[in-house]
Amino acid sequence: MAGLFVPKEVELIKKIPLSKHPTEDRLYWPWTQNGQYSCKSGYRFLKMEEEEVRPVEAQNGEKDLWRSIWGLRVPNKVKNFLWRVCHEAIPTKSNLKRRHILVDSQCERCRKEDETPLHALWSCSELKLVWALSQWNSRQITGVTNFKELLSWILNNQGNPELFGMITWGIWNQRNQVYNHKPCCTSDQLVSQAKERLDEFLAVFPRVPAVEPKPQAVWKPPDGRLVKINFDGAIFKAENRSGIGVVIRDNTGAILASLAQSFSPALTPVEIEAVAAARALEFGLETGTVEAIPEGDSELIMNSLRSGGGTIASVQPLV
C-alpha cells in the first residue's frame, strides 16, 4: 500500500476493521446508524466541517458560552432568547431586510441606526435610561461588535448575568408590544420588572442540588442452566492498539472461562465494542457453550445484537 497511497491514507486504510467472513464491499453514509443519508445528518456534517475550520480556542470559548447560557437560573424562554440573539436569529429589522422581508431596517426607537440585535438590546440611544438604572452602563462597555461578544463579557466580568438576561428579554418584549400597538410598561420600569420576575422565578425554582452519582451497576446472574458472557473493549490511542475482554460465568457467579486479547490498530468505541461482542460469541462456541446471555456496556451494540446485527451500518460486518 505504501507504493500506492500517501502515508496518511495508508494509516486510515489500516484502521478499517475487517470482517472474518466473506463480505461484499458497499457504500454507506457514516453519519447515521443505519447508513442511510438524511437531511438532518447532512446538515450536522456540514456544521462539523465548519467547526473544524475555526480555531480551537474559538470553538472552546463558544462551547463555554453555550454551557453558561443553558446553566443560567432564569426561565427557559429567556435562555432560548439569549441563545437565539447570540446566533443573530431574532427578527430585528436588519435581519428581516437581509431576508428581503422588509425594505427599511431603521430602528423604531431612535430612528437613527439600523436595528441589529446589539443595537435593539444594548446600544440604542433610547435605552440609555434602562441601562443607567441597572448595574451596567452601555458607555462603560465598549469594543463589542455583536451581542455574543457582549454576553461573553458580561459572563466573564460581571455578576448577576441572570438579571442581564431578564432585562434584555424585557427590552425585546417591550419593543414587540410597541411595534404591535399593544399596551406595555415604560422604559424606566423595565429594570424593576425584570428584578421582580427574576425574584419570583428564584423563589419557585431554587438552586438545583448537586446530582448524586449513580449507583454502580451490579452483575446479575442468569437463570437456571444458562450462562452469561460478559464482554468489553478498550482503546489505547498512545500505543495505537485495541483490547477486548470476555468472561463466561454460570448462575452462581463462578467463572467458567475468560479471554483477553490486544491487537492493532486503535479502533473507534463502537467498532471495538462490536469486535468484542463478535469475539465473545465465538469464544462461547469454542468453550462448548450452548445457551448463553451476552452482556456488554454498549447499548448500541446490545440493541444491534437483539435485532440481528443490522442496525449499525458501520459495524454490521463485524457483529
DOKOLFI-164283 format. One record per residue (C-alpha): residue in three letters; x, y, z. Coordinates in steps of 0.001 Angstrom, whole numbers, plus 524288, in hexadecimal, padded with zeros to 5 digits. Each point is the difference from the previous one (the first is absolute). Layout:
residues N
ALAXYZ
...
//
This chain:
residues 319
MET800008000080000
ALA80B548093A802AE
GLY802EC800547F171
LEU7F2138038F7FC53
PHE7FB6B8095C80A93
VAL8058380B37807FB
PRO803937FCB480E35
LYS7F3D180647805BA
GLU7F72A7F7FE7F720
VAL8078B7F39C80347
GLU7FD6A8022880E79
LEU7F18E802357FD86
ILE7FF0C7F3997F7CE
LYS806C97F7FF80A8E
LYS7F614804BC809F6
ILE7F49A7FA117F87C
PRO7FB8D7F408807B6
LEU7FE197F3F87F778
SER7F5587F5E1800F8
LYS803F57F1E18026E
HIS7F5C77FB9E7F644
PRO7FF3C8028C7F13F
THR7F93480D1D7FEAE
GLU7FDA78082B7F3E8
ASP8045480E1980015
ARG7F51D809EC800AC
LEU7FE3280E7E801F1
TYR7F92F8059D80BEE
TRP7FE1480D7780605
PRO808A48001880C3D
TRP7F86480AA680739
THR7F3D77F7DE802EB
GLN7FECA7F2E0806DD
ASN7F8CA7F9507F4E2
GLY80924805697F58B
GLN7F512807347F8E6
TYR8018E80E667FCB9
SER7F6B1809E080610
CYS7FF3280EC77FEDB
LYS801EC8013580EB0
SER80C997F8127FFCF
GLY804BD8077E7F40E
TYR7FDDF80CE680701
ARG8074A7FB1680BF2
PHE80B397FB767F778
LEU8012E80D697F9A5
LYS7FFB68069780D5B
MET80AD57F702804C0
GLU808088034C7F3FB
GLU7FDD880E5A802DB
GLU804407FE5E80E29
GLU80C927F9137FC1B
VAL8044380BD57F805
ARG7FED48092780BA0
PRO80B0F80151809FA
VAL7FF2F7F6CA80BA1
GLU8001780B6880986
ALA7F3FC805E97F988
GLN7F8DD7F2F380048
ASN802F07FDFB80E69
GLY7FBEC80DE48034D
GLU7F31F7FE537F8F6
LYS7FD4C7F31C806DF
ASP80252806A280D0F
LEU7F68580AC97FC15
TRP7F5237F6817FC61
ARG802677F85780C8A
SER7FEFE80C87807EE
ILE7F36F8042F7F940
TRP7F9107F30980246
GLY804F57FFFE80E05
LEU7F9E080D1D80387
ARG7F5657FFED80A65
VAL7F5C0806BA7F7B5
PRO7F3A77FB497F907
ASN8028E7F75A7F447
LYS7FA1580A287F6E7
VAL80AB1809868043B
LYS80AC77F5F37FDCB
ASN7FA7A7FD0E7F29E
PHE7FF1380E857FD10
LEU80E4780284803AA
TRP804617F4687F7C2
ARG7F8548050B7F458
VAL8053B80DCB80177
CYS80DF87FAD580042
HIS7FD067F8FC7F33D
GLU7FA4480C7D7FA0A
ALA7F3377F8867FF02
ILE7F60A809D380513
PRO7F77B807CB7F66C
THR8068280D4480112
LYS7FD908090C7F498
SER80DDF7FE237FADF
ASN7FE287F1407FFE0
LEU7F2C4801447F963
LYS805B9809257F5B7
ARG80AFE7F65D7FD57
ARG7F5A17F5B97FD5D
HIS7F8BD809557F6D9
ILE7F429800B98090D
LEU8015D80E7D8032C
VAL805A580B4E7F85A
ASP802D2808DF80B9A
SER8099C7FB6380A79
GLN7FFD680C5D80844
CYS7FDDA7FE8E80EA6
GLU7F223803458044B
ARG804D3805D880CD7
CYS80A77809A87FBE7
ARG7FDC78010D7F14A
LYS80EAE801F87FE6C
GLU806AC7F2D27FDE1
ASP7FD2C7F28B7FA94
GLU7F91D7F7198099A
THR809E57F5138020F
PRO7FEB27F6E480BCA
LEU80AC18076980739
HIS7F9B880D177FCF6
ALA7F2367FB9380375
LEU803FC7FAC780D4D
TRP80BD1807FE803F9
SER8058F80B6A7F851
CYS7F3A48073A7FBEA
SER8004180DE080565
GLU7F1FD7FE49804CD
LEU804887F50A80913
LYS809CA80842807A1
LEU7F5EA8024A80AB3
VAL7FD827F15B8013A
TRP80E407FC3F8019A
ALA802CF80BD280898
LEU7F6367FA8D809D9
SER807247F2EB8003E
GLN80DB27FC3880438
TRP80482800B77F1D6
ASN8028380C0A7F7FA
SER800C07FF3A7F13F
ARG80A4980AA77FFD3
GLN809057F86580916
ILE8004B7F3C77F78E
THR805F1803357F2DC
GLY806627F8927F4F0
VAL7F5947F57C7FE5C
THR7FB317FDFF7F222
ASN7F4AD7F6A580258
PHE7F75D7FB0280ADF
LYS807AB7F35A8018F
GLU80C32807A980378
LEU7F828808608097B
LEU7FA0D7F45E80701
SER80D4C7F963800CB
TRP8056280C4480653
ILE7F4BA80069809BB
LEU801F47F1C3803AE
ASN80EB080183801B8
ASN800BA80D4B8068D
GLN7F3408030B806D7
GLY7F75C7F9B080A0C
ASN7F19B7FCE97FE8F
PRO7FF1C7FC027F1AC
GLU7F25D7FAF980330
LEU7FB2A80DE880224
PHE806B68045D7F375
GLY7F8B17F5677F8A1
MET7F304803C280623
ILE8021080E5C7FC74
THR803697FD127F1D4
TRP7F4237F71C7FEE4
GLY7F7A480B03805B2
ILE80597809D67F655
TRP7FCE17F7137F48E
ASN7F26B7FD108052E
GLN7FD3C80E8F801B1
ARG804F5802AB7F246
ASN7F6A27F5DB7FA60
GLN7F4758054D807DA
VAL8026E80DC77FAFD
TYR802117FB1A7F214
ASN7F2DF7F8E180078
HIS7F91480B9C80689
LYS7FD5A7F8AE80CA0
PRO800A38058A80DD5
CYS80D0B7FE43806F8
CYS8084A8057C80AFD
THR8086D80C1B7FEAB
SER80EBC7FF3F7FE61
ASP802A68049E80DE1
GLN7F8287F45380515
LEU807567F57D7F86F
VAL80AF37FDCD809E1
SER7F7097FF5B80BE2
GLN7F6CB7F6A67F8FB
ALA80B777F7727FBED
LYS804917FF4880E25
GLU7F24B7FC71804A6
ARG7FE9E7F53E7F5C0
LEU80D587FA7E80364
ASP7FD148000980EA0
GLU7F30C7F9167FDA4
PHE806927F5BC7F7A0
LEU80AE57FD72809D0
ALA7F6107FEDA80AFE
VAL7F8957F5627F8BD
PHE80BE17F95A7FA02
PRO80B2180029809F2
ARG80DCB7FBDC7FCA2
VAL800787F21D7FAD5
PRO8073E7F7038097E
ALA80C157F9017FB5B
VAL7FD0A7F37D7F8B4
GLU803A47F427807F9
PRO8086E7F5E87F913
LYS7F89B7F4897FA78
PRO8017C7F35880782
GLN809AF7F6A97FA02
ALA7FA067F55B7F7AB
VAL7FF7D7F2AE80692
TRP801D27F38F7F849
LYS7F3AD7F7B47FFB7
PRO800FF7F13F7FE61
PRO7F8AA7F93D7F4E9
ASP7F47C7F70A8027B
GLY8008C7F147800F2
ARG809F57F90C7F7AC
LEU8036280BEF7F7E1
VAL80D4B8067980097
LYS8032480E4A7FE03
ILE80A99804CD7F6CD
ASN804CA80D7E803C9
PHE80896807617F673
ASP8066080D3B7FF0C
GLY8098B807667F767
ALA80AB7809D7802D0
ILE807BE809927F7AF
PHE80E47803A38022A
LYS8023480B8B7F6E4
ALA80DF08029580462
GLU804097F2347FBF6
ASN7F68B7FFB67F45F
ARG7FA437F35A80532
SER7F2DF7FA998042B
GLY7FC857F5B1809EF
ILE7F47F7F74580347
GLY7FC3D7F80080BDC
VAL7F6187F4FA8016C
VAL7FB507F8EA80C3C
ILE7F6847F48D80057
ARG7F9197FD6680D01
ASP7F5587F6C380478
ASN7F40F8032580842
THR808107FF6980C84
GLY809AD80A0A7FB1B
ALA80AF27F6157FE5C
ILE809458030D7F4B9
LEU7FFB17F5227F5DA
ALA809418063C7F613
SER8066080D017FD19
LEU807158065C7F4BA
ALA8085D80C2E7FDF2
GLN805B7804757F31C
SER806A280C117FA9A
PHE80299803BB7F1F0
SER802CA80B507F6DD
PRO7FB05809F87FC82
ALA7F8348087C80976
LEU7F1D97FEEC7FB7C
THR7F4AC80904802CB
PRO7F7B57FD7080C41
VAL7F4D47FA0B7F823
GLU8092F7F79F7F7E1
ILE807607FA5880BA4
GLU7F33D7FCD8806F8
ALA7FB2D7F9227F3B8
VAL80CB27F83A7FED0
ALA7FF1C7FC6380E6A
ALA7F1F37FB5C7FE44
ALA8037F7F7A97F42F
ARG80BCB7FA17806D0
ALA7F7D97FD5180C29
LEU7F62D7F8227F81A
GLU80AF97F8947F937
PHE806767FD4380D17
GLY7F3227FAB380526
LEU7FF5F7F6457F4CC
GLU80E557FC42801D6
THR7FD7A7FCAF80E4C
GLY7F4007F7C77FCDA
THR7F610809A98050C
VAL7F2887FCAE7FAB2
GLU7F6D5809B880696
ALA8056980D118045D
ILE7FC5080E2180240
PRO809AE809C17FA1F
GLU8018D80C7C807CA
GLY807E980C4E7FD1E
ASP7FFE980E2A8044A
SER7FD1B8059B7F26E
GLU7F177801ED7FE30
LEU801C9801CB7F15D
ILE806CA7F2E77FE6B
MET7F6807F8DC808DE
ASN7F453805467F85A
SER806D37FC2A7F364
LEU802177F22380500
ARG7F1B67FED4803D3
SER7FBD6804207F258
GLY8095C7F7217F8CE
GLY80BA7809317FEC4
GLY7FAB8808907F513
THR7FC9B80CCD806B9
ILE80DB3806077FFDD
ALA804F4800BF7F207
SER80E26802F780386
VAL801BC7F39A8080B
GLN7F6087F6E27F9BF
PRO80AA67F7597F9DA
LEU806887FEAD80D55
VAL7F4677FB2D8080B
//
